[in-house]
Amino acid sequence: MSISPTKLEALAIDGGRPVREKLLPYGRQSLDDNDIRAVVDVLKSDWLTTGPKVGEFEEAFAARVNAKYAVSFSSGTAALHGAAFAAQLGPGDEVVTTPLTFCATANCVLYQRATPVFADVCDDTLNLDPQEVRSKLSSRTKAILAVDYAGHPAALDELRQIAESAGALLIEDACHALGAEYRGQSVGGIADMTVFSFHPVKHLTTGEGGMVATNDAKLAETLRRFRNHGISSEARQRQQSGQWFYEMVLLGFNYRLTDIACALGISQLEKLDDNLARRRQIAARYNSAFRGEEGVIAPRVRAEVNPAWHLYPIRVESAKLRGGRSQIFRALRAENIGVNVHYIPVHLHPYYRDCFGYRGGEFPVAERAYEQLISLPMFHGMSDEDAEDVIKAVNKVLSHYYVG
Ligand SMILES: Cc1ncc(COP(=O)(O)O)c(C=O)c1O
């Protein structure tokens, strides 16, 4: 950061004028008239759920992520549960996963009464460290569950090799990474199952929604049944063939995504490439503002990936700043920059502490990163002025707290 020797502008937290009048959120959806029309058309049709839009969305999505099959779910969390079920997780099984993620990643293992085994992350990408994963394998390891933190794909080749040698499945939680590429290939067709979320802060939204992509026909069939009570056929198939008979073949849930949501998803998917391009532009602007600056570490990108930039998490170098991350966070919020923190490491949540006895200190890389992380606003609807406000506010705040 270029620390100006001239008099510093008063921070909003100290009663000065904020950089923005109105809060800029860290993420939000963008919807246009075509999206609204697509939803209204479904509302006027015969099928609000289990209708034709579901398969249409799934096919278009599978084609976009270069996977043979895509199975929609009512949320990313439900999709993770589906993947955990299809991986046949059960009591006694272990799944190696990252602590630096949203709790839903690890919770899906618990839904199946299996055990999440955390492994620490790499300091540069904050994704699972393959060496650490190797050290956590046991004869009970049934899957490796990687997260593409912030939209930067995990070390998928290494993790796949480790999974194969352990006789385990590789499941990728790509809820941050729709549209990301790893060695030139879209995430979605690389792991055994890849899970996506369509929450409003994501690259495309259906309100709530999720998807599992896979190249395995058997897994796809299990996923389809699981999200529909474990029933072996769907209502529309039965209506079309004049049949009433159905059988429940496994214990599933109602995790269906409605036709209303799928119509929105189809319309949003058409804009995915533009949305990704815009996020990459904003990331490039942030990178040029923050890379090499004092007091802050910009996210690092490995050569083999093209990230999807769900988040733009900076790390503040607390030792060089008065007050540390919490103070910087509060000061940025006062400037009306809607910063956030991703994530409190999962093992530090009271539920995980109580169930597994974690005390903190088990995963030093993830825990140190957590103490430093601040997610800056990042969404495809941001204007250039919005991005400049963020940069101005970060520089303003760091100038005040930087002690070198
Ligand atoms: C890494 C990760 N996994 C899973 C989820 C859960 O997705 P959903 O909110 O669609 O249930 C999220 C949600 O943001 C997430 O960030």
The ligand as a Gaussian input file, in Angstrom:
#p B3LYP/6-31G(d) Opt

LIG

0 1
 C      -18.699000     -24.633000       0.132000
 C      -20.195000     -24.723000       0.290000
 N      -20.769000     -25.923000       0.330000
 C      -22.102000     -26.061000       0.459000
 C      -22.930000     -24.973000       0.532000
 C      -24.407000     -25.165000       0.697000
 O      -25.129000     -24.700000      -0.395000
 P      -26.658000     -24.230000      -0.225000
 O      -26.640000     -22.904000       0.474000
 O      -27.148000     -24.123000      -1.647000
 O      -27.358000     -25.284000       0.541000
 C      -22.385000     -23.699000       0.471000
 C      -23.268000     -22.531000       0.567000
 O      -22.934000     -21.414000       0.404000
 C      -20.981000     -23.559000       0.353000
 O      -20.405000     -22.361000       0.322000

